[in-house]
């Protein structure tokens, strides 16, 4: 209801006027509340509409993707594309509708509330203020005493001025009320009418759009009825075929594979076979083989280009293989290579052998003129291949390494996710991993983890010993010490890869779960390790000395003029003409057990002793650090304490400035453990870092007569030409100490280096061959 205020009535300031004013003020206050609520609801509706449009756009995008996937079905593709276009138009219409709602409801009404209602509130404040002033002037005028003329005049003047101001303000206030009452009607109706017209336009557009789409929808409806009938018929036909095939006898299904030289597609025979790889790992892979165009080929996937096993079947022979551990194996031998394959059953093996033989016969029949010549070539090549043997492996490999590592407590499951039967390992951490976690470890980079296969790679004895001294239990006690305290969940087998990857990065890269030791704990640990080193040193002093090298003997069948003498443990054979032959030796099974024994150099009593190294003495350092822990743990041969120090942030090449700038690797040499040196090298220790005396690890190993360590450092690229402050090389030190083994090793390594330099670009620079003299002597 429209409430207006009379101008004459407002000048009287009657109770009727005051009542009208109160009613108007209450009505305007309620109007403001309702309009604010309506604007908020409009904003919520617009936001929900935008979210609906966004979801609808994704739905339309899904329809388009389905249409693209159905390119082979023209009806589905064209229909879905048309539907997607229509729905996209509806989304556009919705967007226009919401924009119009925002302009008509939100913007227009908000303007009315902020401008007109604000003016009304300001006029009300002025009216209330002047009303109070008028009441005060009336009271003061009434209280003025009759006998005090000046007070009477003052009160009269104030009342006159106040009444004049009141009339001016009250007239403006009433004008504002009447204008507001008239405008509210037009503003509200105008905004709502605009909003409803927007809806009318929206539904008209939608009606027109779907009116155009209706003929297509009716046509598809008619086709759909026929499609349902056809689908039911196809289902019945498939059920009948299924029933017929199910009644057949599949007990001799192996024999269904037959050779057909006249096949339409040119493929005489095809099927799955296992193929043994020709690399060093000798792994077996299942591949799809076929005989076509007088060739034997295989594929892994249909889209892959076929890999040719035999270029011309006339040049090959086929034979059974009964000397392998696997069953149903046969071999196809060509002049250039041999391919070992395995069938799923004996009948299939016979079928494939017969198929290859038939293909050979067919090829010879088609090429009769050349058959005799090719047959001779095939026979010669086959004979040469049969005489060949497999190369002998020098390191532990396959099940041997796997059994030794898995036997360590905790290693039977993946260190990070608990997957049973792991087949991979991180050699610098000393843990076992499943295939998924091993891939994640590879992505971290070799500065965090070096991954190796337990079944496919070769394992040196010292590396295997390293794995056996650490293990999942030891490493998890270090890297997961605070996991439960922090409430972190350990991944389980089958968890998503991204969750496992996040956990592994937090564990090894960020080291979030490692417990940092206090200063007192670190001091206690370092002191304990120094005492442990002293006990090891004292016990190693009582080790029995090695026997002196045996006296050289004449080789049987040689005389004094043409003798060939072999130096004990030297790996060198001298002929009568003075030339040297490198003797190939095979590593014994005891090399692993002896790999970590503190070595005592063989010294005959008639030779001078080696130059003494500086005695290892513990003293109170200026400060304790994880680097100092690694320093003494390396000397004490404690791999778990070394791993803990590295986890706490110790630098692997940490330098003890208070002890001749020695490094943990030099202390590992002092401790006498080959495995400790291997662990530091796997974690990027510098094999050529020198101490204050200019001596690197190779110098110290030579001075102490540690043959195994000398071999290890040479293999890892140690510079044997480096000199200390006395200008002595490791070779000079070994000659001075009369250590025949180390002198031989260093001279052989130098000779190999000179030979590689002479060969130039054809040499394998920086690599020690597995059969090199240095490597063979090291294995001894």
BELCORZI-V455866 format. One record per pair of residues at least 4 apart in sequence whose ideal C-beta (glycine too) atoms are under 6 Angstrom apart, sorted by the first residue. I is the first residue (numbers start at 0). GAP is how many residues later the second one is. D is the distance in Angstrom with one decimal. If there is no record, write none. Layout:
{{I | GAP | D} {I | GAP | D}}
This chain:
{{1 | 179 | 5.3} {2 | 21 | 5.3} {3 | 174 | 5.3} {4 | 15 | 5.4} {4 | 169 | 4.6} {4 | 172 | 5.5} {6 | 167 | 5.9} {8 | 8 | 4.8} {9 | 7 | 5.3} {9 | 160 | 4.9} {9 | 164 | 4.8} {10 | 156 | 5.9} {12 | 4 | 6.0} {23 | 153 | 5.3} {27 | 92 | 5.9} {31 | 85 | 5.3} {34 | 74 | 5.5} {34 | 78 | 5.1} {38 | 67 | 5.7} {38 | 70 | 5.4} {38 | 71 | 5.6} {41 | 63 | 4.2} {41 | 64 | 5.0} {45 | 52 | 5.1} {45 | 55 | 5.9} {45 | 56 | 5.5} {48 | 49 | 4.4} {52 | 38 | 5.5} {52 | 41 | 5.5} {55 | 35 | 5.3} {59 | 24 | 5.2} {59 | 27 | 5.0} {59 | 28 | 5.4} {62 | 17 | 5.5} {62 | 21 | 4.5} {63 | 20 | 5.0} {65 | 14 | 5.9} {66 | 10 | 5.0} {66 | 13 | 3.8} {66 | 14 | 4.9} {69 | 6 | 4.3} {69 | 7 | 5.0} {70 | 6 | 5.7} {73 | 4 | 6.0} {75 | 4 | 5.9} {78 | 141 | 5.9} {85 | 123 | 5.9} {85 | 127 | 5.4} {88 | 120 | 5.5} {92 | 109 | 5.3} {92 | 112 | 5.0} {96 | 101 | 5.4} {96 | 105 | 4.5} {99 | 4 | 5.9} {99 | 98 | 3.6} {100 | 4 | 5.4} {100 | 94 | 5.7} {101 | 4 | 4.8} {102 | 4 | 5.2} {103 | 4 | 5.7} {103 | 87 | 4.8} {103 | 90 | 3.7} {103 | 91 | 4.6} {104 | 4 | 5.9} {104 | 86 | 5.5} {104 | 90 | 5.6} {105 | 4 | 6.0} {107 | 83 | 4.3} {108 | 82 | 5.5} {110 | 4 | 5.8} {111 | 4 | 5.4} {111 | 75 | 4.5} {112 | 4 | 5.2} {113 | 4 | 5.8} {115 | 64 | 5.7} {115 | 67 | 6.0} {119 | 56 | 5.6} {119 | 60 | 5.3} {122 | 50 | 4.7} {122 | 53 | 4.4} {125 | 43 | 5.4} {126 | 42 | 5.6} {126 | 46 | 4.3} {129 | 35 | 5.6} {129 | 36 | 5.0} {129 | 39 | 4.6} {132 | 29 | 5.4} {133 | 28 | 4.9} {133 | 32 | 4.7} {136 | 21 | 5.0} {136 | 22 | 4.4} {136 | 25 | 4.1} {139 | 15 | 5.1} {140 | 14 | 4.2} {140 | 18 | 4.6} {143 | 7 | 4.9} {143 | 8 | 4.6} {143 | 11 | 4.2} {165 | 4 | 5.8} {182 | 4 | 5.8} {185 | 4 | 5.7} {188 | 4 | 5.8} {212 | 4 | 5.9} {219 | 4 | 6.0} {253 | 91 | 4.9} {253 | 93 | 4.0} {253 | 94 | 5.2} {254 | 92 | 5.6} {256 | 14 | 5.4} {256 | 94 | 4.9} {258 | 9 | 5.6} {258 | 10 | 4.9} {258 | 96 | 4.0} {258 | 99 | 5.0} {259 | 8 | 5.9} {260 | 7 | 5.2} {260 | 101 | 5.5} {262 | 4 | 5.5} {262 | 5 | 5.9} {265 | 26 | 5.2} {266 | 23 | 5.0} {266 | 25 | 4.6} {267 | 23 | 4.5} {268 | 22 | 4.8} {268 | 86 | 4.4} {269 | 20 | 3.8} {271 | 14 | 5.8} {271 | 16 | 5.9} {272 | 16 | 4.8} {272 | 68 | 4.7} {273 | 10 | 4.8} {273 | 12 | 5.5} {273 | 68 | 4.0} {274 | 10 | 5.7} {274 | 12 | 5.2} {274 | 66 | 5.4} {275 | 6 | 5.8} {275 | 8 | 5.5} {275 | 64 | 4.1} {276 | 6 | 4.8} {280 | 175 | 4.7} {286 | 11 | 4.1} {286 | 13 | 6.0} {287 | 11 | 5.0} {288 | 9 | 4.6} {289 | 7 | 5.9} {290 | 5 | 5.8} {290 | 64 | 5.9} {290 | 68 | 5.3} {293 | 19 | 5.4} {293 | 69 | 4.9} {294 | 13 | 5.7} {295 | 13 | 4.5} {295 | 14 | 4.2} {296 | 9 | 3.9} {296 | 11 | 5.2} {297 | 9 | 5.5} {298 | 5 | 4.9} {298 | 7 | 5.3} {299 | 4 | 5.3} {308 | 30 | 5.1} {309 | 6 | 5.1} {309 | 24 | 5.1} {312 | 46 | 4.9} {312 | 47 | 5.2} {312 | 50 | 5.6} {313 | 49 | 4.5} {313 | 50 | 5.9} {313 | 60 | 5.0} {314 | 19 | 5.7} {314 | 20 | 5.6} {314 | 63 | 5.0} {315 | 16 | 5.5} {315 | 17 | 5.9} {315 | 18 | 4.3} {316 | 16 | 5.2} {316 | 65 | 5.2} {317 | 14 | 5.2} {317 | 35 | 5.4} {317 | 38 | 4.4} {318 | 12 | 5.6} {319 | 10 | 5.6} {320 | 8 | 4.1} {320 | 9 | 5.8} {320 | 10 | 5.1} {323 | 5 | 5.1} {325 | 16 | 5.4} {327 | 14 | 5.6} {327 | 15 | 4.5} {327 | 18 | 5.8} {327 | 21 | 4.5} {328 | 13 | 4.8} {329 | 11 | 6.0} {329 | 19 | 5.6} {329 | 23 | 5.5} {330 | 7 | 6.0} {330 | 9 | 5.3} {331 | 7 | 4.8} {332 | 5 | 4.8} {332 | 49 | 5.1} {332 | 52 | 5.4} {334 | 46 | 3.2} {337 | 47 | 5.5} {342 | 5 | 3.9} {342 | 6 | 4.0} {342 | 9 | 5.9} {343 | 4 | 5.4} {363 | 7 | 4.3} {369 | 4 | 5.5} {392 | 4 | 5.6} {393 | 193 | 5.8} {393 | 376 | 5.9} {394 | 63 | 3.8} {394 | 64 | 5.7} {394 | 65 | 5.5} {395 | 4 | 4.7} {395 | 5 | 4.7} {395 | 63 | 4.6} {395 | 68 | 6.0} {396 | 61 | 4.8} {397 | 57 | 5.4} {398 | 4 | 5.8} {400 | 53 | 5.6} {400 | 58 | 4.2} {401 | 4 | 5.8} {401 | 52 | 4.5} {401 | 53 | 5.6} {403 | 60 | 5.9} {404 | 6 | 5.8} {404 | 49 | 5.9} {404 | 62 | 4.9} {405 | 5 | 5.3} {405 | 6 | 5.5} {407 | 60 | 5.7} {407 | 63 | 4.1} {408 | 64 | 5.5} {409 | 61 | 5.5} {409 | 62 | 3.9} {409 | 63 | 3.5} {410 | 21 | 4.7} {410 | 60 | 5.2} {410 | 61 | 5.3} {412 | 5 | 4.9} {412 | 7 | 5.2} {413 | 4 | 5.9} {413 | 5 | 4.1} {413 | 8 | 4.8} {413 | 19 | 5.4} {413 | 20 | 4.0} {413 | 23 | 5.5} {414 | 16 | 3.9} {414 | 57 | 4.1} {415 | 21 | 4.7} {415 | 88 | 5.5} {416 | 20 | 5.7} {416 | 74 | 4.4} {416 | 76 | 5.7} {416 | 83 | 5.7} {418 | 15 | 3.7} {418 | 74 | 4.4} {421 | 10 | 4.1} {421 | 11 | 5.5} {421 | 12 | 5.0} {422 | 31 | 5.4} {422 | 32 | 5.5} {423 | 9 | 4.5} {423 | 14 | 3.7} {423 | 27 | 5.9} {423 | 29 | 5.8} {424 | 7 | 5.2} {424 | 27 | 5.6} {424 | 29 | 5.5} {425 | 5 | 5.2} {425 | 15 | 5.6} {425 | 23 | 4.5} {425 | 25 | 5.8} {426 | 23 | 5.0} {426 | 25 | 5.3} {426 | 255 | 5.6} {427 | 22 | 4.8} {427 | 254 | 4.1} {427 | 255 | 5.0} {428 | 20 | 6.0} {428 | 46 | 5.8} {429 | 37 | 5.5} {429 | 40 | 2.8} {430 | 41 | 5.1} {430 | 44 | 5.1} {432 | 4 | 4.4} {432 | 5 | 4.4} {437 | 13 | 4.9} {439 | 61 | 5.0} {439 | 64 | 5.1} {440 | 8 | 4.0} {440 | 10 | 5.1} {441 | 9 | 5.2} {443 | 4 | 4.0} {443 | 5 | 5.3} {445 | 4 | 5.1} {447 | 60 | 5.5} {451 | 5 | 4.8} {452 | 4 | 4.6} {458 | 4 | 5.6} {458 | 5 | 4.8} {460 | 130 | 4.9} {460 | 131 | 3.7} {460 | 134 | 4.8} {461 | 133 | 4.7} {461 | 212 | 5.1} {461 | 213 | 5.4} {461 | 216 | 4.6} {464 | 130 | 5.3} {464 | 131 | 5.6} {464 | 210 | 4.8} {465 | 209 | 5.1} {465 | 212 | 5.5} {465 | 213 | 5.4} {468 | 170 | 4.7} {469 | 4 | 5.2} {469 | 169 | 5.6} {471 | 4 | 5.8} {473 | 166 | 4.9} {474 | 4 | 5.8} {475 | 4 | 4.7} {477 | 166 | 5.0} {477 | 169 | 4.9} {478 | 28 | 5.3} {478 | 35 | 6.0} {478 | 168 | 6.0} {479 | 33 | 5.0} {480 | 34 | 3.9} {481 | 4 | 5.5} {481 | 31 | 4.8} {481 | 33 | 5.1} {482 | 5 | 4.8} {482 | 30 | 4.4} {490 | 4 | 4.5} {490 | 8 | 5.9} {490 | 9 | 4.5} {490 | 12 | 5.2} {494 | 4 | 5.0} {494 | 5 | 5.6} {496 | 4 | 5.9} {504 | 4 | 4.6} {505 | 4 | 5.0} {505 | 6 | 4.5} {506 | 6 | 6.0} {513 | 133 | 5.0} {516 | 4 | 4.0} {516 | 5 | 4.7} {521 | 102 | 4.7} {522 | 101 | 4.9} {524 | 104 | 5.7} {525 | 98 | 5.6} {525 | 102 | 5.5} {525 | 103 | 5.5} {525 | 106 | 5.6} {528 | 103 | 4.0} {528 | 104 | 5.3} {528 | 107 | 4.7} {529 | 88 | 3.6} {529 | 102 | 5.1} {531 | 104 | 4.3} {532 | 102 | 4.6} {532 | 103 | 4.2} {539 | 58 | 4.4} {542 | 57 | 5.6} {544 | 55 | 5.9} {545 | 54 | 5.9} {545 | 56 | 4.3} {547 | 56 | 4.8} {548 | 19 | 3.6} {549 | 18 | 5.0} {551 | 13 | 4.7} {553 | 4 | 5.8} {553 | 9 | 5.2} {554 | 9 | 4.8} {557 | 4 | 5.6} {557 | 5 | 4.8} {557 | 6 | 6.0} {561 | 14 | 4.4} {563 | 11 | 5.2} {564 | 9 | 5.2} {565 | 7 | 4.9} {566 | 5 | 5.7} {568 | 172 | 5.5} {569 | 174 | 4.4} {570 | 12 | 5.6} {570 | 202 | 5.2} {570 | 205 | 5.7} {570 | 206 | 4.4} {571 | 8 | 5.2} {572 | 8 | 4.2} {572 | 10 | 5.2} {573 | 6 | 6.0} {574 | 4 | 5.2} {581 | 191 | 4.7} {584 | 191 | 5.0} {584 | 195 | 5.7} {586 | 4 | 5.0} {586 | 192 | 3.9} {589 | 4 | 5.7} {594 | 79 | 5.2} {595 | 77 | 5.4} {595 | 78 | 5.7} {595 | 79 | 4.6} {597 | 74 | 3.2} {598 | 107 | 4.6} {600 | 104 | 2.1} {600 | 138 | 5.5} {602 | 4 | 5.7} {606 | 131 | 3.8} {609 | 93 | 5.8} {609 | 95 | 5.7} {609 | 127 | 3.4} {610 | 92 | 5.4} {612 | 90 | 5.1} {615 | 54 | 5.4} {620 | 37 | 5.9} {623 | 4 | 5.7} {625 | 19 | 4.8} {625 | 22 | 4.0} {625 | 23 | 5.5} {625 | 24 | 3.9} {626 | 23 | 4.7} {626 | 24 | 5.8} {626 | 27 | 3.4} {628 | 4 | 5.8} {628 | 16 | 4.2} {629 | 12 | 5.8} {629 | 15 | 3.8} {629 | 20 | 4.2} {629 | 34 | 4.9} {630 | 25 | 5.6} {630 | 33 | 5.2} {630 | 36 | 5.6} {631 | 4 | 6.0} {632 | 5 | 4.7} {632 | 8 | 3.8} {632 | 9 | 4.5} {633 | 30 | 4.1} {633 | 33 | 4.4} {633 | 34 | 4.2} {633 | 42 | 5.6} {634 | 32 | 4.0} {634 | 35 | 5.5} {634 | 36 | 4.4} {636 | 34 | 4.9} {636 | 36 | 4.1} {636 | 39 | 5.3} {638 | 40 | 5.7} {644 | 5 | 4.1} {645 | 4 | 5.4} {651 | 31 | 5.0} {651 | 32 | 5.7} {651 | 33 | 4.9} {652 | 10 | 5.8} {652 | 33 | 5.0} {652 | 36 | 5.8} {654 | 6 | 5.0} {654 | 8 | 6.0} {655 | 6 | 5.1} {656 | 4 | 6.0} {659 | 31 | 4.9} {659 | 32 | 4.2} {660 | 30 | 4.8} {660 | 31 | 4.4} {661 | 4 | 4.6} {661 | 29 | 4.9} {662 | 26 | 5.3} {663 | 16 | 5.9} {664 | 15 | 4.9} {664 | 20 | 4.6} {664 | 32 | 5.0} {665 | 31 | 5.6} {665 | 34 | 5.5} {667 | 8 | 4.1} {667 | 9 | 4.7} {667 | 12 | 5.8} {668 | 28 | 5.3} {668 | 31 | 4.4} {668 | 32 | 5.0} {668 | 40 | 5.8} {673 | 34 | 4.8} {673 | 35 | 6.0} {676 | 32 | 5.8} {676 | 35 | 5.8} {679 | 5 | 3.9} {680 | 4 | 5.2} {680 | 35 | 5.5} {686 | 26 | 5.5} {686 | 29 | 4.9} {686 | 31 | 4.8} {687 | 8 | 5.2} {687 | 31 | 5.1} {689 | 4 | 5.2} {689 | 5 | 6.0} {689 | 6 | 4.8} {690 | 4 | 5.5} {692 | 31 | 5.5} {692 | 32 | 5.5} {693 | 30 | 3.8} {693 | 31 | 4.4} {694 | 4 | 3.6} {694 | 5 | 5.9} {694 | 29 | 4.7} {695 | 26 | 5.8} {696 | 16 | 5.5} {697 | 15 | 4.6} {697 | 20 | 4.3} {697 | 32 | 4.9} {698 | 25 | 5.9} {698 | 31 | 5.5} {700 | 5 | 4.3} {700 | 8 | 3.9} {700 | 9 | 4.9} {701 | 28 | 4.2} {701 | 31 | 4.9} {701 | 32 | 5.1} {701 | 40 | 5.6} {702 | 30 | 5.7} {704 | 34 | 5.4} {706 | 34 | 4.9} {706 | 35 | 5.9} {709 | 32 | 5.4} {709 | 35 | 5.6} {710 | 67 | 3.1} {712 | 5 | 3.8} {713 | 4 | 5.6} {713 | 35 | 4.8} {713 | 60 | 5.5} {714 | 53 | 4.9} {719 | 10 | 5.4} {719 | 26 | 5.6} {722 | 4 | 5.0} {722 | 6 | 5.5} {723 | 4 | 5.4} {727 | 4 | 4.6} {727 | 5 | 5.4} {729 | 16 | 6.0} {730 | 15 | 4.5} {733 | 5 | 4.8} {733 | 8 | 4.2} {733 | 9 | 4.6} {734 | 8 | 5.8} {744 | 32 | 5.5} {747 | 25 | 4.2} {747 | 26 | 5.5} {748 | 25 | 4.9} {751 | 20 | 6.0} {755 | 7 | 3.9} {758 | 4 | 3.9} {767 | 4 | 5.2} {767 | 7 | 5.5} {769 | 5 | 5.9}}
